[in-house]
Amino acid sequence: MDLDRYLARLGLAQPLPPTIDTLRRIHIAHLAAFPFHNLAIQRRAAIELDVDAITRKFLASGGGGYCFEQNTLLRAALRELGFNVTTHLGRVGPHALNHMLLRVDVDGTPWLADVGFGAEGPLEPIPIQDGVRVTHDRIDFSLRRAGHLWILTMHYGDVTEDLYEFSDVVFNDGDIEMVNYYTSTFPDSIFRKTLTIQRLTAGDRLILRPSVVTRYRDGVRTDTPIERSEIRRFARELFDVDLGDAPLLFEE
């Protein structure tokens, strides 16, 4: 991958030794630089997981994507910087495996790194330890062990919400390709049934869906209903994303 251009987009430059401080800096900067969205799926395009293709897409104007693209790009950058990274698959809700995440081992400690969950995901890496609980922007995230699974949970206000589960099983690129293909092409996949654009920065979590804009600030969630006909305006005003005039998949 074009590591220097990627780091420049993040506002970072080498040297970046493979330390937890570097991992945190890259994780936070990546989330701020690249929106989470499923526009390619909604435009009926295939999702390519070739690192060079993802790099070109992400570094173009308005570049971004969903978990398989986001975390594939992060994985490539971290490995070039000397990190020990393994690839894992998770399950969001009562579905088949449908999410990609990373484990990064730093000085003997395993960390969950995930820039592909969107605005409700962790801002920083989380140590993979049973019972760990961290606070990011007044929102807590916890990990707990349940049999052979790890469960990541989000806590804000009086709400506790399990985000996804994953195991210690390491998956290869072929596994990732299969799950990406299923998630992006299966007719009942949420990514085909609706559009979402999201961004996570320090202090602000913003989510656009066809009928609502969701925002988290200071640990407080607000939902603002919108008309479906307004989604192009909100995409442009909130994310500087041009959805174009052609009907998207969810609009059919």
C-alpha contacts under 8 A as a table, 3 or more apart, distances in Angstrom:
res1	aa1	res2	aa2	distance
1	M	51	V	6.24
1	M	52	D	5.63
1	M	55	T	6.77
1	M	76	A	7.08
1	M	77	A	7.43
2	D	5	R	5.60
2	D	6	Y	6.28
2	D	52	D	7.79
2	D	55	T	7.26
3	L	6	Y	5.04
3	L	7	L	6.10
3	L	77	A	6.28
3	L	80	E	7.75
4	D	7	L	5.16
4	D	8	A	6.04
4	D	13	A	7.19
5	R	8	A	4.96
5	R	9	R	6.21
5	R	59	L	7.94
6	Y	9	R	5.20
6	Y	10	L	6.51
6	Y	55	T	7.60
6	Y	59	L	7.24
7	L	10	L	4.93
7	L	11	G	6.20
7	L	12	L	4.99
7	L	13	A	5.84
8	A	11	G	4.88
8	A	12	L	5.50
8	A	13	A	6.41
9	R	12	L	7.54
9	R	33	A	6.87
9	R	59	L	7.38
10	L	26	I	7.38
10	L	29	A	5.25
10	L	30	H	5.99
10	L	32	A	7.94
10	L	33	A	6.03
11	G	29	A	7.42
12	L	26	I	7.93
13	A	16	L	7.19
16	L	22	T	6.10
16	L	81	L	6.96
17	P	22	T	6.63
17	P	81	L	6.87
17	P	82	G	7.55
18	P	22	T	6.35
18	P	23	L	7.21
18	P	78	L	7.98
18	P	81	L	6.29
18	P	82	G	5.73
18	P	83	F	5.41
18	P	106	V	7.46
19	T	22	T	5.26
19	T	23	L	6.34
19	T	106	V	6.43
19	T	107	D	7.95
20	I	23	L	4.91
20	I	24	R	6.12
20	I	106	V	6.46
21	D	24	R	5.18
21	D	25	R	6.23
22	T	25	R	5.10
22	T	26	I	6.15
23	L	26	I	5.30
23	L	27	H	6.00
23	L	78	L	7.97
23	L	125	P	7.50
24	R	27	H	5.10
24	R	28	I	6.15
24	R	124	E	5.70
24	R	125	P	6.31
25	R	28	I	5.44
25	R	29	A	6.05
26	I	29	A	5.11
26	I	30	H	5.84
27	H	30	H	5.32
27	H	31	L	6.42
27	H	113	A	7.37
27	H	114	D	7.90
27	H	115	V	6.70
27	H	123	L	7.30
27	H	124	E	6.03
27	H	125	P	7.08
28	I	31	L	5.38
28	I	32	A	6.44
28	I	123	L	5.97
28	I	124	E	6.08
28	I	201	T	7.29
28	I	202	A	7.70
29	A	32	A	5.14
29	A	33	A	6.10
30	H	33	A	5.10
30	H	34	F	6.13
30	H	74	L	7.96
30	H	115	V	7.17
31	L	34	F	5.70
31	L	35	P	7.01
31	L	115	V	6.01
31	L	123	L	7.55
31	L	199	R	7.01
31	L	200	L	5.73
31	L	201	T	6.49
32	A	35	P	7.35
32	A	199	R	6.83
32	A	200	L	5.95
32	A	201	T	4.97
32	A	202	A	7.97
34	F	58	F	7.07
34	F	62	G	7.87
34	F	63	G	6.43
34	F	64	G	4.94
34	F	65	G	7.75
34	F	199	R	7.45
35	P	62	G	7.99
35	P	63	G	7.38
35	P	64	G	5.06
35	P	65	G	6.81
35	P	118	G	7.84
35	P	197	I	6.77
35	P	198	Q	5.64
35	P	199	R	4.90
35	P	200	L	7.69
35	P	239	F	7.95
36	F	64	G	5.85
36	F	65	G	5.15
36	F	66	Y	5.42
36	F	67	C	7.73
36	F	70	Q	7.88
36	F	116	G	6.89
36	F	117	F	7.69
36	F	118	G	5.38
36	F	119	A	7.79
36	F	196	T	7.92
36	F	197	I	5.76
36	F	198	Q	4.99
36	F	199	R	6.14
37	H	64	G	6.51
37	H	65	G	4.84
37	H	66	Y	5.45
37	H	195	L	7.60
37	H	196	T	5.53
37	H	197	I	4.43
37	H	198	Q	6.27
38	N	41	I	5.50
38	N	42	Q	6.32
38	N	65	G	5.86
38	N	66	Y	5.84
38	N	191	F	6.32
38	N	195	L	6.42
38	N	196	T	6.33
38	N	197	I	7.18
39	L	42	Q	4.93
39	L	43	R	6.02
39	L	65	G	7.28
39	L	195	L	7.14
39	L	196	T	7.92
40	A	43	R	5.02
40	A	44	R	6.29
40	A	45	A	5.16
40	A	46	A	7.09
40	A	47	I	6.98
40	A	65	G	7.66
41	I	44	R	4.98
41	I	45	A	5.54
41	I	46	A	6.88
41	I	47	I	7.26
41	I	184	S	6.32
41	I	185	T	7.93
41	I	191	F	6.98
41	I	192	R	6.45
41	I	249	L	7.78
42	Q	45	A	7.56
42	Q	191	F	7.65
42	Q	192	R	6.28
42	Q	194	T	7.92
42	Q	195	L	6.84
42	Q	248	L	5.27
42	Q	249	L	4.76
42	Q	250	F	6.82
43	R	248	L	5.75
43	R	249	L	6.44
44	R	249	L	7.01
46	A	184	S	7.88
47	I	69	E	7.99
47	I	180	N	7.65
47	I	181	Y	7.60
47	I	184	S	7.25
48	E	53	A	6.79
48	E	54	I	7.06
48	E	69	E	7.86
49	L	53	A	7.16
49	L	54	I	6.47
49	L	68	F	7.26
49	L	69	E	6.18
49	L	72	T	7.11
49	L	177	E	7.35
50	D	53	A	5.29
50	D	54	I	6.23
51	V	54	I	5.08
51	V	55	T	6.01
51	V	72	T	7.02
51	V	73	L	6.29
51	V	76	A	7.28
52	D	55	T	5.01
52	D	56	R	6.22
53	A	56	R	5.22
53	A	57	K	6.21
54	I	57	K	5.04
54	I	58	F	5.97
54	I	69	E	6.46
54	I	73	L	6.80
55	T	58	F	5.21
55	T	59	L	5.94
55	T	73	L	6.96
56	R	59	L	5.37
56	R	60	A	6.18
57	K	60	A	5.41
57	K	63	G	5.53
57	K	64	G	7.13
58	F	61	S	7.74
58	F	62	G	7.47
58	F	63	G	3.91
58	F	64	G	5.03
58	F	65	G	7.60
59	L	62	G	7.98
59	L	63	G	5.77
60	A	63	G	5.19
62	G	240	D	7.18
62	G	241	V	6.09
64	G	70	Q	7.42
65	G	69	E	5.94
65	G	70	Q	6.24
66	Y	69	E	5.63
66	Y	70	Q	5.90
66	Y	116	G	5.96
66	Y	117	F	7.72
66	Y	118	G	7.97
67	C	70	Q	5.01
67	C	71	N	5.82
67	C	99	H	6.48
67	C	100	M	5.93
67	C	101	L	7.69
67	C	115	V	7.24
67	C	116	G	3.81
67	C	117	F	6.15
68	F	71	N	5.67
68	F	72	T	5.92
68	F	99	H	7.23
68	F	100	M	5.69
68	F	116	G	7.16
68	F	176	I	7.61
68	F	180	N	6.49
69	E	72	T	5.19
69	E	73	L	6.21
69	E	116	G	7.83
70	Q	73	L	5.43
70	Q	74	L	6.35
70	Q	115	V	6.22
70	Q	116	G	5.31
71	N	74	L	4.88
71	N	75	R	5.85
71	N	100	M	6.88
71	N	101	L	6.41
71	N	102	L	7.12
71	N	114	D	6.60
71	N	115	V	6.09
71	N	116	G	5.87
72	T	75	R	5.09
72	T	76	A	6.29
73	L	76	A	5.26
73	L	77	A	6.39
74	L	77	A	5.20
74	L	78	L	6.13
74	L	115	V	7.74
75	R	78	L	5.20
75	R	79	R	6.12
75	R	85	V	6.71
75	R	102	L	7.35
76	A	79	R	5.30
76	A	80	E	6.29
77	A	80	E	5.23
77	A	81	L	6.36
78	L	81	L	5.04
78	L	82	G	6.46
78	L	83	F	5.37
78	L	84	N	7.89
78	L	85	V	7.34
79	R	82	G	5.07
79	R	83	F	5.00
79	R	84	N	6.54
79	R	85	V	6.62
80	E	83	F	7.41
83	F	104	V	6.91
83	F	105	D	7.33
83	F	106	V	7.40
84	N	104	V	5.73
84	N	105	D	5.61
84	N	106	V	7.39
85	V	102	L	6.66
85	V	103	R	5.70
85	V	104	V	4.60
85	V	105	D	6.67
86	T	102	L	5.86
86	T	103	R	5.27
86	T	104	V	6.60
86	T	170	V	6.36
86	T	171	F	7.82
87	T	100	M	7.29
87	T	101	L	6.26
87	T	102	L	4.92
87	T	103	R	6.46
87	T	170	V	5.68
87	T	171	F	5.60
87	T	172	N	7.01
88	H	100	M	5.92
88	H	101	L	5.33
88	H	102	L	5.80
88	H	103	R	7.24
88	H	166	F	7.23
88	H	167	S	7.40
88	H	168	D	7.34
88	H	169	V	6.58
88	H	170	V	5.37
88	H	171	F	5.58
89	L	97	L	6.33
89	L	98	N	7.09
89	L	99	H	5.51
89	L	100	M	4.65
89	L	101	L	6.10
89	L	166	F	6.20
89	L	167	S	7.65
89	L	171	F	7.06
89	L	176	I	7.80
90	G	97	L	5.52
90	G	98	N	6.21
90	G	99	H	4.79
90	G	100	M	6.05
90	G	101	L	7.09
90	G	164	Y	6.31
90	G	165	E	5.39
90	G	166	F	4.36
90	G	167	S	7.41
91	R	94	P	7.38
91	R	95	H	6.41
91	R	96	A	6.28
91	R	97	L	4.59
91	R	98	N	5.48
91	R	99	H	5.99
91	R	164	Y	5.45
91	R	165	E	5.37
91	R	166	F	6.48
92	V	95	H	6.60
92	V	97	L	7.46
92	V	98	N	6.57
92	V	99	H	6.83
92	V	163	L	6.38
92	V	164	Y	4.54
92	V	165	E	6.83
93	G	163	L	7.65
93	G	164	Y	6.70
95	H	98	N	7.36
97	L	179	V	6.88
98	N	179	V	6.27
98	N	180	N	7.40
98	N	183	T	5.99
100	M	114	D	8.00
100	M	116	G	7.44
100	M	176	I	7.57
101	L	112	L	7.47
101	L	113	A	6.59
101	L	114	D	5.20
101	L	115	V	7.97
101	L	116	G	7.32
102	L	112	L	5.98
102	L	113	A	5.15
102	L	114	D	6.09
103	R	110	P	6.33
103	R	111	W	5.51
103	R	112	L	4.95
103	R	113	A	6.03
104	V	110	P	5.67
104	V	111	W	5.10
104	V	112	L	6.53
104	V	113	A	6.73
105	D	108	G	6.02
105	D	109	T	5.42
105	D	110	P	4.35
105	D	111	W	6.08
106	V	109	T	5.30
106	V	110	P	6.43
106	V	111	W	7.49
109	T	127	P	7.16
109	T	128	I	7.87
110	P	127	P	5.98
110	P	128	I	5.57
111	W	125	P	6.05
111	W	126	I	5.42
111	W	127	P	4.30
111	W	128	I	5.24
112	L	125	P	5.42
112	L	126	I	5.10
112	L	127	P	6.07
112	L	128	I	5.98
113	A	124	E	7.39
113	A	125	P	4.77
113	A	126	I	6.89
114	D	117	F	6.67
114	D	121	G	7.60
114	D	122	P	7.29
114	D	125	P	7.17
115	V	118	G	7.12
115	V	121	G	7.60
115	V	122	P	7.90
115	V	123	L	8.00
116	G	121	G	7.87
117	F	120	E	6.80
117	F	121	G	5.20
118	G	121	G	5.72
118	G	198	Q	5.78
118	G	199	R	6.54
118	G	200	L	6.84
119	A	198	Q	5.62
119	A	199	R	5.38
119	A	200	L	4.66
119	A	205	R	5.12
119	A	206	L	6.12
119	A	207	I	6.53
120	E	154	M	7.89
120	E	200	L	7.78
120	E	205	R	7.11
121	G	154	M	7.99
122	P	125	P	6.94
122	P	126	I	7.69
122	P	136	H	7.03
122	P	141	F	7.00
123	L	136	H	6.24
123	L	200	L	7.22
123	L	201	T	7.48
123	L	202	A	7.31
124	E	136	H	7.46
126	I	134	V	7.42
127	P	132	V	7.27
128	I	132	V	7.54
128	I	143	L	7.06
129	Q	132	V	5.56
129	Q	143	L	6.79
129	Q	144	R	7.45
130	D	143	L	5.92
130	D	144	R	4.72
130	D	145	R	5.44
131	G	142	S	6.68
131	G	143	L	5.64
131	G	144	R	5.03
131	G	145	R	7.57
132	V	142	S	5.55
132	V	143	L	5.58
132	V	144	R	7.24
133	R	140	D	6.64
133	R	141	F	5.61
133	R	142	S	4.22
133	R	143	L	6.71
134	V	140	D	5.51
134	V	141	F	5.43
134	V	142	S	6.43
135	T	138	R	5.81
135	T	139	I	5.46
135	T	140	D	4.31
135	T	141	F	6.35
136	H	139	I	5.26
136	H	140	D	6.20
136	H	141	F	7.66
137	D	202	A	6.81
137	D	203	G	5.86
137	D	217	R	7.82
137	D	218	D	6.13
137	D	219	G	6.54
138	R	156	Y	7.55
138	R	218	D	5.58
138	R	219	G	4.74
139	I	154	M	7.19
139	I	155	H	5.99
139	I	156	Y	5.19
139	I	218	D	7.73
139	I	219	G	5.10
140	D	154	M	5.88
140	D	155	H	4.92
140	D	156	Y	6.48
141	F	152	L	6.97
141	F	153	T	5.53
141	F	154	M	4.68
141	F	155	H	6.11
142	S	152	L	5.81
142	S	153	T	5.22
142	S	154	M	6.70
142	S	155	H	7.99
143	L	150	W	6.51
143	L	151	I	5.56
143	L	152	L	4.81
143	L	153	T	6.42
144	R	150	W	5.69
144	R	151	I	5.43
144	R	152	L	6.95
145	R	148	H	7.23
145	R	149	L	5.86
145	R	150	W	4.73
145	R	151	I	6.46
146	A	149	L	5.19
146	A	150	W	6.16
146	A	151	I	7.19
148	H	167	S	6.19
148	H	168	D	7.73
149	L	165	E	6.33
149	L	166	F	5.52
149	L	167	S	4.68
149	L	168	D	7.55
150	W	165	E	5.46
150	W	166	F	5.28
150	W	167	S	5.84
151	I	162	D	6.95
151	I	163	L	7.56
151	I	164	Y	5.96
151	I	165	E	4.37
151	I	166	F	6.63
152	L	162	D	5.98
152	L	163	L	5.63
152	L	164	Y	5.62
152	L	165	E	6.23
153	T	160	T	6.95
153	T	161	E	5.59
153	T	162	D	4.17
153	T	163	L	5.39
153	T	164	Y	7.42
154	M	160	T	5.86
154	M	161	E	5.21
154	M	162	D	6.18
154	M	163	L	6.62
155	H	158	D	7.45
155	H	159	V	5.74
155	H	160	T	4.56
155	H	161	E	6.42
156	Y	159	V	5.36
156	Y	160	T	6.69
156	Y	219	G	5.70
156	Y	220	V	6.99
157	G	219	G	6.77
157	G	220	V	6.80
171	F	175	D	5.94
171	F	176	I	7.03
172	N	175	D	5.38
172	N	176	I	6.50
173	D	176	I	4.98
173	D	177	E	6.14
174	G	177	E	5.07
174	G	178	M	6.34
175	D	178	M	5.23
175	D	179	V	6.35
176	I	179	V	5.26
176	I	180	N	5.92
177	E	180	N	5.11
177	E	181	Y	6.05
178	M	181	Y	5.17
178	M	182	Y	6.27
179	V	182	Y	5.09
179	V	183	T	5.99
180	N	183	T	5.13
180	N	184	S	6.01
181	Y	184	S	5.32
181	Y	185	T	5.93
181	Y	186	F	7.96
182	Y	185	T	5.40
182	Y	186	F	5.38
183	T	186	F	6.00
183	T	189	S	5.92
183	T	191	F	7.35
184	S	189	S	6.92
184	S	191	F	6.53
184	S	192	R	6.90
185	T	189	S	7.23
185	T	192	R	7.29
186	F	189	S	5.37
186	F	192	R	7.73
187	P	192	R	6.54
187	P	193	K	7.66
188	D	192	R	7.02
188	D	193	K	6.79
189	S	192	R	5.45
189	S	193	K	6.45
190	I	193	K	4.98
190	I	194	T	6.13
191	F	194	T	5.82
191	F	195	L	6.77
192	R	195	L	7.58
192	R	249	L	6.62
192	R	250	F	6.51
193	K	249	L	7.31
193	K	250	F	5.15
194	T	209	R	7.48
194	T	210	P	7.24
194	T	249	L	7.79
194	T	250	F	5.06
195	L	209	R	5.92
195	L	210	P	6.49
195	L	250	F	6.70
196	T	207	I	7.05
196	T	208	L	5.53
196	T	209	R	4.85
196	T	210	P	7.45
197	I	207	I	5.98
197	I	208	L	5.22
197	I	209	R	6.95
197	I	235	A	7.50
197	I	239	F	7.83
198	Q	205	R	7.66
198	Q	206	L	5.56
198	Q	207	I	4.41
198	Q	208	L	6.20
199	R	205	R	6.07
199	R	206	L	5.41
199	R	207	I	6.74
200	L	204	D	6.22
200	L	205	R	4.71
200	L	206	L	6.54
201	T	204	D	5.34
201	T	205	R	6.34
202	A	205	R	8.00
203	G	217	R	6.26
203	G	218	D	6.96
204	D	215	R	7.25
204	D	216	Y	6.11
204	D	217	R	5.54
205	R	215	R	5.54
205	R	216	Y	5.02
205	R	217	R	6.86
206	L	213	V	7.41
206	L	214	T	5.91
206	L	215	R	4.68
206	L	216	Y	6.70
207	I	213	V	5.71
207	I	214	T	4.98
207	I	215	R	6.34
208	L	212	V	6.31
208	L	213	V	4.71
208	L	214	T	6.51
208	L	234	F	7.71
208	L	235	A	7.39
209	R	212	V	5.34
209	R	213	V	6.26
209	R	231	I	7.70
210	P	226	I	7.45
210	P	227	E	7.39
210	P	228	R	5.11
210	P	231	I	5.95
211	S	225	P	5.75
211	S	226	I	4.98
211	S	227	E	5.73
211	S	228	R	5.46
211	S	231	I	7.93
212	V	223	D	6.38
212	V	224	T	5.45
212	V	225	P	4.33
212	V	226	I	5.20
212	V	227	E	7.95
213	V	223	D	5.76
213	V	224	T	5.11
213	V	225	P	6.43
213	V	226	I	7.08
214	T	221	R	6.98
214	T	222	T	5.72
214	T	223	D	4.54
214	T	224	T	6.38
215	R	221	R	5.66
215	R	222	T	5.38
215	R	223	D	6.63
216	Y	219	G	5.98
216	Y	220	V	5.29
216	Y	221	R	4.43
216	Y	222	T	6.49
217	R	220	V	5.30
217	R	221	R	6.70
226	I	230	E	6.74
226	I	231	I	7.77
227	E	230	E	5.39
227	E	231	I	7.27
228	R	231	I	5.62
229	S	232	R	7.39
230	E	233	R	5.43
230	E	234	F	6.36
231	I	234	F	5.13
231	I	235	A	6.01
232	R	235	A	5.10
232	R	236	R	6.24
232	R	242	D	7.06
232	R	243	L	5.91
232	R	244	G	7.78
233	R	236	R	5.21
233	R	237	E	6.08
234	F	237	E	5.03
234	F	238	L	5.60
234	F	239	F	7.68
235	A	238	L	5.53
235	A	239	F	5.40
235	A	240	D	6.35
235	A	241	V	5.33
235	A	242	D	6.77
235	A	243	L	7.19
236	R	239	F	5.60
236	R	240	D	4.25
236	R	241	V	4.74
236	R	242	D	5.66
236	R	243	L	7.82
237	E	240	D	5.72
237	E	241	V	7.89
247	P	251	E	6.00
247	P	252	E	7.13
248	L	251	E	5.35
248	L	252	E	7.04
249	L	252	E	5.62
